[in-house]
Amino acid sequence: MKKALAIVLILSLAVGLCFCVAACETKQLKIVFLGDSIAEAVIGPSPLSERDNYGYYALIGKRNEYVYVNRSVSGHKSGDMLEYISRPDEDALMTASHLKTADIIQISILGNDLLQSDLSGLLVEFVKERHGEIAAEDTSREEILATSRVNFAAIIAKLKEINPTAKIFMQTVYNPVYAGSPIIGKSAKSILTSEPYNCTEDDLREYGAKLLATLNDVVFSYHEEHPDDFYIIDVNKAYSEIYDADKERGKNLIFPDGVHPSNEGHAVIADLTQKTLEELGLAKKTKALRNNKKIRIEQIKRLYPELEYYKIKNKINDAKTNEEVTEIYFSAIKGQTPELN
């Protein structure tokens, strides 16, 4: 009798352990997105009705079957974000509570620190500095960067205080300057392309890259001193590599407004983030790829009924990586107008 009872108890414990293991393996992770209009994805995804299929926040959430919450606010600068995450819950958005319970927090910020301070003017000032006409310490850029550094350090510290266990992902700011880019005003472009600067379109992009590097250094410098505080999602590097390999595709990563990521730009950010998630064991490669293929195949069928659906579907299904899926999908719909119901 005692032996039988012991066997029953052991079996019960084994079953309970199996249920516990299964529950742990199937725990649905939660990711919260913070930031500016890039992360909010109200400008960029087109048509806007597809925001929850094109915005990188949704792609990351859907691919990995996360609980995903977007609490980004268009126009936010680093100071605005610091104030925002420091507030207690005050409405149905429950931002403070979501941050406390997040497994992953992904951030897009700092871009507006420059953009809202007249990027064209800052670029002219930067070129003049490089020509020895202005001392670095006398530039308005240095004042902006000094504030950004203080705010950024405070943001990371606050998030660590709110949620010490969450994995924090910080995105770099990509270079929006390219040939014909609307980001540079006519007046600034006239100055920069005339004597004594004589900048070509390639020169302007290079200066834009160097200007943005001083902003991204806020992230890299902090990370060097605090390597365990967050992971860097180097969007700037990814966009630049695509641009250098294929200028036309590189331009297409930017929405026509010259500032925000396009549909494809969002996909590139999602693909880049996906790699880090998988490296950290926070996502399953096979599941994410399967779900990504499903999203794109459904979009082809629903939005582009005139295309060769089965041919494109087969290509997508044969893809071995998310990057391949992205290239196949956007190559297939290039120049096409979506059919909206």
C-alpha positions as CSV (number, residue, x, y, z in Angstrom):
1,M,0.0,0.0,0.0
2,K,2.8,2.4,0.9
3,K,4.7,1.5,-2.2
4,A,1.6,2.2,-4.4
5,L,1.0,5.5,-2.6
6,A,4.6,6.5,-3.2
7,I,4.3,5.7,-6.9
8,V,1.1,7.8,-7.2
9,L,2.9,10.7,-5.4
10,I,5.9,10.4,-7.7
11,L,3.7,10.3,-10.8
12,S,1.7,13.3,-9.5
13,L,4.9,15.3,-9.0
14,A,6.1,14.3,-12.5
15,V,2.9,15.4,-14.1
16,G,3.0,18.6,-12.1
17,L,6.6,19.2,-13.2
18,C,5.7,18.6,-16.8
19,F,2.9,21.2,-16.6
20,C,5.2,23.6,-14.9
21,V,7.9,23.2,-17.6
22,A,5.3,23.5,-20.4
23,A,3.9,26.7,-18.8
24,C,7.4,28.2,-18.6
25,E,8.2,27.3,-22.2
26,T,5.0,28.8,-23.4
27,K,5.2,32.0,-21.4
28,Q,4.1,34.9,-23.6
29,L,6.7,37.6,-23.5
30,K,5.7,41.2,-23.4
31,I,7.5,44.0,-25.3
32,V,6.8,47.7,-24.9
33,F,7.9,50.2,-27.5
34,L,8.8,53.8,-26.5
35,G,9.9,56.7,-28.5
36,D,9.1,59.2,-31.2
37,S,7.2,59.1,-34.5
38,I,9.5,56.5,-35.9
39,A,8.4,54.1,-33.3
40,E,4.8,55.2,-33.2
41,A,4.6,54.5,-36.9
42,V,1.7,56.8,-37.7
43,I,3.7,58.5,-40.4
44,G,5.5,56.0,-42.8
45,P,3.4,52.9,-43.0
46,S,1.2,53.3,-46.1
47,P,-1.7,52.8,-46.4
48,L,-2.2,53.7,-42.7
49,S,-4.8,51.0,-42.4
50,E,-1.9,48.5,-42.7
51,R,0.0,50.1,-39.8
52,D,-0.3,47.0,-37.7
53,N,1.3,44.9,-40.5
54,Y,4.0,47.4,-41.6
55,G,5.0,49.2,-38.4
56,Y,8.1,47.5,-37.0
57,Y,6.5,47.3,-33.5
58,A,3.7,45.2,-34.9
59,L,5.9,43.0,-37.0
60,I,8.1,42.2,-34.1
61,G,5.1,41.5,-31.9
62,K,3.2,39.4,-34.4
63,R,6.2,37.4,-35.6
64,N,7.1,36.3,-32.1
65,E,3.6,36.1,-30.7
66,Y,4.4,38.6,-28.0
67,V,2.1,40.8,-26.1
68,Y,3.1,44.1,-27.7
69,V,2.3,47.6,-26.5
70,N,3.3,50.8,-28.3
71,R,3.5,53.8,-26.1
72,S,5.6,56.0,-28.4
73,V,4.6,59.6,-28.9
74,S,5.3,61.5,-32.2
75,G,7.4,64.6,-31.7
76,H,9.0,63.4,-28.4
77,K,12.5,64.5,-27.7
78,S,14.7,62.9,-25.1
79,G,13.5,65.4,-22.4
80,D,9.9,64.6,-23.3
81,M,10.5,60.9,-23.0
82,L,12.1,61.3,-19.6
83,E,9.2,63.2,-18.3
84,Y,6.7,60.7,-19.9
85,I,8.2,57.6,-18.3
86,S,8.5,59.3,-14.9
87,R,4.7,59.7,-14.7
88,P,2.5,57.3,-12.7
89,D,-0.5,55.7,-14.5
90,E,-2.9,58.5,-15.1
91,D,-5.2,57.2,-17.9
92,A,-6.3,54.0,-19.7
93,L,-2.9,53.8,-21.5
94,M,-1.4,52.4,-18.2
95,T,2.1,53.2,-19.5
96,A,3.8,52.9,-16.1
97,S,2.2,49.5,-15.4
98,H,3.2,48.2,-18.9
99,L,6.8,49.3,-18.3
100,K,6.9,47.5,-15.0
101,T,5.7,44.2,-16.5
102,A,7.6,44.3,-19.7
103,D,10.2,41.6,-20.6
104,I,11.6,43.8,-23.4
105,I,11.6,47.6,-23.8
106,Q,12.6,48.9,-27.3
107,I,13.4,52.6,-27.7
108,S,13.6,55.0,-30.6
109,I,14.6,58.5,-29.4
110,L,17.2,61.3,-29.9
111,G,16.3,62.0,-33.5
112,N,14.0,64.9,-32.7
113,D,16.7,66.4,-30.5
114,L,18.3,67.5,-33.8
115,L,15.4,67.5,-36.2
116,Q,13.4,69.9,-34.1
117,S,16.4,72.2,-33.8
118,D,16.6,72.9,-37.6
119,L,18.6,70.0,-39.1
120,S,19.4,72.0,-42.2
121,G,20.9,74.8,-40.2
122,L,22.8,72.4,-38.1
123,L,24.2,70.8,-41.2
124,V,25.4,74.1,-42.6
125,E,27.0,74.9,-39.2
126,F,28.6,71.4,-39.2
127,V,30.1,72.0,-42.7
128,K,31.4,75.4,-41.6
129,E,32.9,73.9,-38.5
130,R,34.7,71.3,-40.7
131,H,36.1,74.2,-42.8
132,G,37.5,75.9,-39.7
133,E,35.0,78.7,-39.7
134,I,33.4,77.8,-36.3
135,A,35.0,76.2,-33.3
136,A,33.2,73.0,-32.2
137,E,32.6,74.4,-28.7
138,D,30.8,77.4,-30.2
139,T,28.3,75.3,-32.2
140,S,24.6,75.0,-31.2
141,R,25.0,71.3,-31.8
142,E,27.2,70.9,-28.8
143,E,24.6,72.4,-26.5
144,I,22.0,70.1,-27.9
145,L,24.2,67.0,-27.5
146,A,25.1,68.0,-23.9
147,T,21.4,68.0,-23.1
148,S,20.8,64.8,-24.9
149,R,23.5,63.0,-23.0
150,V,22.0,64.0,-19.7
151,N,18.5,63.1,-20.7
152,F,19.6,59.8,-22.2
153,A,21.5,58.7,-19.1
154,A,18.4,59.6,-17.0
155,I,16.1,57.7,-19.3
156,I,18.1,54.5,-19.0
157,A,18.5,54.9,-15.2
158,K,14.7,55.5,-14.8
159,L,13.8,52.4,-16.9
160,K,16.3,50.3,-14.9
161,E,14.6,51.6,-11.7
162,I,11.1,50.9,-13.0
163,N,11.9,47.4,-14.3
164,P,15.4,46.1,-13.3
165,T,14.9,42.8,-15.2
166,A,13.7,44.0,-18.6
167,K,16.0,43.8,-21.6
168,I,16.3,47.3,-23.1
169,F,17.0,47.8,-26.8
170,M,18.1,51.2,-28.0
171,Q,18.0,52.1,-31.7
172,T,20.5,54.3,-33.4
173,V,19.3,57.2,-35.6
174,Y,19.7,56.6,-39.3
175,N,21.0,59.1,-41.9
176,P,18.1,60.7,-43.8
177,V,20.3,62.6,-46.2
178,Y,20.6,61.3,-49.7
179,A,20.5,62.6,-53.3
180,G,17.4,64.7,-53.6
181,S,16.5,64.3,-50.0
182,P,13.8,66.8,-48.9
183,I,15.3,66.9,-45.4
184,I,17.7,69.7,-46.5
185,G,16.0,73.0,-47.1
186,K,16.6,74.9,-50.4
187,S,18.4,77.7,-48.6
188,A,20.8,75.4,-46.8
189,K,21.4,73.4,-50.0
190,S,22.1,76.5,-51.9
191,I,24.8,77.6,-49.4
192,L,26.4,74.1,-49.2
193,T,26.6,73.5,-53.0
194,S,28.1,77.0,-53.7
195,E,31.5,78.4,-53.0
196,P,33.5,77.8,-50.9
197,Y,32.0,74.4,-50.0
198,N,30.9,73.1,-53.4
199,C,29.2,70.1,-51.8
200,T,28.0,67.3,-54.2
201,E,25.0,65.1,-53.3
202,D,27.5,62.5,-52.0
203,D,29.3,65.1,-49.9
204,L,26.0,66.2,-48.3
205,R,25.2,62.6,-47.4
206,E,28.6,62.1,-45.9
207,Y,28.3,65.3,-43.9
208,G,24.9,64.1,-42.8
209,A,26.4,60.8,-41.7
210,K,29.1,62.5,-39.7
211,L,26.6,64.9,-38.1
212,L,24.3,61.9,-37.1
213,A,27.4,60.1,-35.8
214,T,27.8,62.8,-33.1
215,L,24.2,62.1,-32.0
216,N,24.6,58.4,-32.0
217,D,27.7,58.8,-30.0
218,V,25.4,59.6,-27.1
219,V,24.3,56.0,-27.2
220,F,27.6,54.4,-28.0
221,S,29.6,56.4,-25.3
222,Y,27.1,55.5,-22.6
223,H,27.1,51.9,-23.7
224,E,30.8,51.7,-23.4
225,E,30.6,52.8,-19.8
226,H,27.5,50.7,-19.0
227,P,27.6,47.7,-21.4
228,D,25.1,45.7,-19.4
229,D,22.4,48.4,-19.3
230,F,21.0,47.9,-22.8
231,Y,21.5,46.4,-26.3
232,I,22.1,48.5,-29.3
233,I,20.0,48.0,-32.4
234,D,22.2,49.7,-35.0
235,V,19.6,50.9,-37.5
236,N,22.0,53.5,-38.8
237,K,24.5,50.9,-39.8
238,A,21.9,48.6,-41.4
239,Y,20.4,51.4,-43.4
240,S,23.8,52.7,-44.5
241,E,24.9,49.2,-45.6
242,I,21.8,48.8,-47.8
243,Y,22.3,52.3,-49.2
244,D,25.9,51.6,-50.1
245,A,25.0,48.4,-51.8
246,D,22.0,49.7,-53.6
247,K,21.3,53.5,-53.5
248,E,17.8,53.1,-54.9
249,R,16.8,50.6,-52.3
250,G,18.5,52.7,-49.7
251,K,16.4,55.8,-50.6
252,N,13.3,53.6,-50.5
253,L,13.9,52.8,-46.9
254,I,12.8,56.4,-46.2
255,F,9.2,57.7,-46.6
256,P,8.7,60.4,-49.2
257,D,8.7,63.0,-46.4
258,G,12.5,62.4,-46.1
259,V,12.3,61.6,-42.3
260,H,10.4,58.5,-41.4
261,P,10.9,54.9,-42.3
262,S,8.9,53.6,-45.2
263,N,7.1,50.2,-45.1
264,E,10.4,48.6,-46.2
265,G,12.3,50.7,-43.7
266,H,10.2,49.4,-40.9
267,A,10.7,45.8,-42.1
268,V,14.5,46.3,-42.0
269,I,14.3,47.6,-38.4
270,A,12.1,44.5,-37.5
271,D,14.6,42.1,-39.2
272,L,17.5,43.7,-37.4
273,T,15.8,43.6,-34.0
274,Q,14.8,40.0,-34.7
275,K,18.4,38.9,-34.8
276,T,19.1,40.3,-31.4
277,L,16.0,38.7,-29.9
278,E,17.1,35.4,-31.3
279,E,20.7,35.8,-30.1
280,L,19.4,36.5,-26.5
281,G,17.0,33.5,-26.6
282,L,14.0,35.7,-26.5
283,A,12.6,34.5,-29.8
284,K,12.4,31.3,-31.8
285,K,13.8,31.7,-35.3
286,T,11.6,29.1,-37.0
287,K,8.4,30.4,-35.5
288,A,9.2,34.0,-36.3
289,L,10.1,33.2,-39.9
290,R,6.9,31.2,-40.3
291,N,4.8,34.0,-39.0
292,N,6.6,36.6,-41.0
293,K,5.9,34.6,-44.2
294,K,2.3,34.3,-43.3
295,I,1.9,38.1,-42.8
296,R,3.5,38.9,-46.2
297,I,1.6,36.2,-48.1
298,E,-1.7,37.4,-46.7
299,Q,-0.8,41.0,-47.6
300,I,0.0,40.0,-51.2
301,K,-3.3,38.2,-51.6
302,R,-5.4,40.9,-50.0
303,L,-3.7,44.1,-51.2
304,Y,-2.3,43.1,-54.6
305,P,-4.7,40.7,-56.3
306,E,-3.4,41.6,-59.7
307,L,0.1,40.1,-59.0
308,E,1.1,36.5,-59.5
309,Y,0.0,35.3,-56.1
310,Y,1.2,31.7,-56.2
311,K,4.5,32.6,-57.8
312,I,5.3,35.2,-55.1
313,K,3.9,32.9,-52.3
314,N,6.3,30.1,-53.4
315,K,9.2,32.5,-53.4
316,I,8.4,33.7,-49.9
317,N,7.9,30.2,-48.6
318,D,11.3,29.2,-50.0
319,A,13.0,32.1,-48.2
320,K,15.5,31.0,-45.5
321,T,15.6,34.3,-43.5
322,N,13.4,37.3,-42.6
323,E,15.7,39.5,-44.7
324,E,15.0,37.4,-47.8
325,V,11.2,37.6,-47.1
326,T,11.5,41.4,-46.9
327,E,13.5,41.7,-50.2
328,I,11.1,39.3,-52.0
329,Y,8.0,41.0,-50.8
330,F,9.0,44.6,-51.5
331,S,10.6,43.7,-54.8
332,A,7.2,42.1,-55.8
333,I,5.1,45.1,-54.9
334,K,7.5,47.8,-56.2
335,G,5.5,50.3,-58.2
336,Q,2.2,48.7,-57.4
337,T,-0.8,50.4,-55.8
338,P,-2.5,48.5,-53.1
339,E,-6.2,47.7,-53.6
340,L,-8.1,48.8,-50.5
341,N,-11.6,47.6,-49.7
